[in-house]
């Protein structure tokens, strides 16, 4: 039989190691300020204010917008009389006391979201993505092979290195595994929304 793939889900991986030093230098004082204004405790996530209008980050702002437009075009969406807006862009760092995590969620008001990892290792937290099809999860059967991504896969874990990043459609449910606190874990997260141009 011919197989026709319906309603596929994509995850886009990229590497920008040349940005690491510059972005960590920019983010160091931001995270330090957040830490100074918040009590450090188990499971704490230090979260910056929205940095989408901070000109220091223009180079990565522009990159995210360009890539998001390319992704949406490649996926077949009509962007005529539309423009892309970076609605949120922030840096987060999990506490060294351990327990930092994010519960499963989506970004209902966006179209493309993404991460860029500044500090991480094989011993830190990592993103987990879940099948966005609630109907498929409702009566999910056990997987034969959990080592590879197949049509039966319902959850995908991806370990990243500093300098790597991900783009994905904002409806894709995602979370971050509980962090041990053994090594620093810091990342940038963004959301991009397609908005209509008044003509």
N, C-alpha and C positions, 0 to 999 in steps of 0.2 A: 504493500500500500504506500501511496505517497503521503508523506508527513507534511502538514502545514502548521507552522508555528503561529499561534494566536496570542495576542496580548503579552508580548515579551517584556521583560524587565531588564534594563541595562544599568551597569555600574561602570563609570569611566575613571580609569586610574591614570595619573600623570606623575612626573618627577620634575622638581625644580630645586635641586640641591643648592644652586647658586643664590637662592633667596634666604637660606637659613640664617646666616649671620646677621644680615640686615634686619630681618623680621624679628629675630630674638632680641636684638638691641632695641628696636622700637617697642617691643612688647614688655621688656623688663620693667621699666618704670610704671607702665600701666598696671601690670600684675602686682607690683610692689605697693602701689597706691590702694588697689582693691584689698590686698591683705592687711594693710594698715587700718582700713576702715571696717574690717570684718573679723570676727573671732574665728580663729582656726580651731576646727574640731573634726572628729571622725566623720567621714563621708562629705566633707565640705567641698564645694566646687566654687572656685574663685572666678567670677564672671565679670568681664569689663562692661562698660557702657557701649552703646552702639557706635562703632567706628566707621560707619559707611560714609561720613562726610569729612573724615580726617585725611587731609591731603598727603600726609606722609605715606599713606597706604595706596596712593593712586595707581601705582604700577600693578598691584595685585587686584585692585578694584577693576581696572580695565581688562585684565586677563580673564577674570571670572565672567564679566559681561560678554566678552568676545566668545569664550568657550561655550557659555550657556546658549548664545544665539546659534552657534554652529551645531550644538547638540539638538536643539529644538527643530532647526531646519532639517537636519539629517533624519530626525524621527518623523518628519512629514507634516509638521504643524505650519499653518499659514500665518506668517508674521506681518502681512501687509497691513499698513496703518497701525502698527503696534511698535512699542519700544520697550526695552528691557530696563528695569530699575533695580538697583541693589538696595533692597529694603532693610536688610540687617547684616551686620558684619561685626563679629566680636571675637575676642580671644578668651580662652578659658584655661585654667590650670587646676588639676586635682590636688587636694591636700596631701602632704607627705605622711599624714597620720593614717592614711588608707581609707578605703570604703567609698571613695569618689565614684560616681556612676551617673548614668542617665537612664531613666525608665523608657519603655517603648513609646514612641510618639511619631507624628508626622508634622509637616508644616503646611497646614491647610490653606494658608493665604499666599503660597508661593508656587513656582513652577519648577525651578531648578535650585537645588541646595548643594552644599559641598563642604569639605574639610581640607585643611592643609596642616600637616603635623609638624610641630616645631620641636617637641621633646617627647620621645617615646622609645620603647624597646620591646623585645619579645616578652619582657616581664611586667609590662604596664597594661593598662586598660586598652581596649580596642573596640571598633564599631562592629555592631551586629545588625544585619538587615533581615527583615522578615518578609515572606510572601505577602504582597499587598492585596491578594484576592481572598476576601473573607469567606467566600463560598468554597474555595479550594481548601482552606484550613478547617472548615466545618466538619468534613469527614475524611481528613487526611489519613492515608495508610502509612505503615512503617516503611522506612527506606531500606533497600537492599544494600546500598553502598553509600556510607556517609562521608567517605573520603573525597568524593568528586561531586561537582554540581550536576544534577540530573533533573529531569522533569518532576521527580519526587521531592526535590529539595524544598524545604519550607523555611530554613534559616541559614544564613551565610555569615560566617565570621571571617574577618580579614585583619591580619596583623600588618601594620605599616611601619615604615622607618622614617626618621626625620628627613624632611625634604620631599616627601611624597604627599599626594593629595587625591581626593575623590570628588566626582560630580555624580549626582543622581537626581531623578525626578522627585519633587518635594512630597509627593504622595506616598513614597516608599517608606514604610515603617522602619525606624532605626532606634538603636539604643547603644549605650556604652557599658561594657562589662565592668564589674566591680574591680576597682584598682587596689593593688596591694600596698601602695605607698612606698615601695622599695626603691623606685627610680622616678625621676620627674616625668610628668605627663602634661603636656601643653599642646593646644591646637587652636587653629582659627576655624570658625564656622561661619558660613554665609547663606543667605537666602535671596533669590532673585525672582522678581515678579514681572510678568508680561502685562503691560498696561496699554490701553487704547489711546491713540493719538486723535484728538478732536480735529476733524476736517470740515 
